[in-house]
Amino acid sequence: EKVVPGNVIIEKIEPNHREKSIKLDGVAKGLNDMRRFLDRLIKSGDYDNVHLLSQSTLKVEGAEPLLKFSVVLLGAF
């Protein structure tokens, strides 16, 4: 919770004990918000590696587009 900025929402958390990883799917208000989240994950020192798997634009009717992303955190366990 401490590493998630206000403009980022985590939609799905998928632990994989075999690979000692966690996959996160989320939405950010913009690129800078997603970058801030990734930077905080890296700086936390809780994970061996943080990898951005994908990112795409999510169009929302009547609102600004959002940034949908997936991240994998290696060495989580």
Solvent accessible surface area in square Angstrom, and as a share of the most:
residue,aa,sasa,rsa
1,E,190,0.85
2,K,195,0.83
3,V,36,0.20
4,V,46,0.26
5,P,8,0.05
6,G,83,0.80
7,N,72,0.37
8,V,8,0.04
9,I,115,0.58
10,I,47,0.24
11,E,97,0.44
12,K,103,0.44
13,I,115,0.58
14,E,75,0.34
15,P,73,0.46
16,N,58,0.30
17,H,129,0.58
18,R,225,0.82
19,E,116,0.52
20,K,111,0.47
21,S,5,0.03
22,I,30,0.15
23,K,67,0.28
24,L,14,0.07
25,D,27,0.14
26,G,0,0.00
27,V,12,0.07
28,A,1,0.01
29,K,123,0.52
30,G,25,0.24
31,L,77,0.38
32,N,100,0.51
33,D,14,0.07
34,M,4,0.02
35,R,128,0.47
36,R,101,0.37
37,F,1,0.01
38,L,24,0.12
39,D,71,0.37
40,R,91,0.33
41,L,4,0.02
42,I,105,0.53
43,K,165,0.70
44,S,44,0.29
45,G,63,0.60
46,D,96,0.50
47,Y,58,0.22
48,D,112,0.58
49,N,74,0.38
50,V,27,0.16
51,H,82,0.37
52,L,72,0.36
53,L,96,0.48
54,S,62,0.40
55,Q,88,0.39
56,S,62,0.40
57,T,87,0.51
58,L,66,0.33
59,K,176,0.75
60,V,57,0.33
61,E,177,0.79
62,G,88,0.84
63,A,64,0.50
64,E,134,0.60
65,P,65,0.41
66,L,54,0.27
67,L,23,0.12
68,K,78,0.33
69,F,3,0.01
70,S,16,0.10
71,V,0,0.00
72,V,23,0.13
73,L,4,0.02
74,L,57,0.28
75,G,25,0.24
76,A,26,0.20
77,F,110,0.46
